[in-house]
Amino acid sequence: MKNSFKNLSFQELKAKRDELSRKYMDFRFQLVIGHVENPLQKREYRRQIARLNTLIRQHERQLAVQALKESAQQASDTKAQKA
């Protein structure tokens, strides 16, 4: 399960995170009620959500770096045209 998230797109990662967050919330309610067979599943949900958050953040940072590079390239192109 650890490596299954790496090949997902940015939108798929966000959708998966939302889905797991809902499952985690439902699981917490079931845990309080006492209808849970495996209480360690709570830990697994938290870790999966954390992995997804990490991958989403990495994608966001990559997009930010690309945007900075593009704006720097456009600025240097504009300066070259004026000179």
C-alpha positions, 0 to 999 in steps of 0.5 A: 500500500505504501507505494501504490500512491506514487503513480497517482495524479495530483487530482487523484491524490486529493480525491483519495485523501478525501476518501480516506479522511471520510473513512477515518472519521467513520472509523473513529465513530465506530471505535467510540461505539465499540463496533470495531474488529481491528482497532489498529486500523485507525493507525493505518488510516492516519499513516495513509492520510499522512503519506497522501498529504506528503505526496500532495505537498511534493506536487504543490512544491513542484508546481511552484518551482515550475511556475517560478522557472517559467516566470524567470524565463519570461522575464529574461526573454523580455529583458533580452527583447528590450536590449 
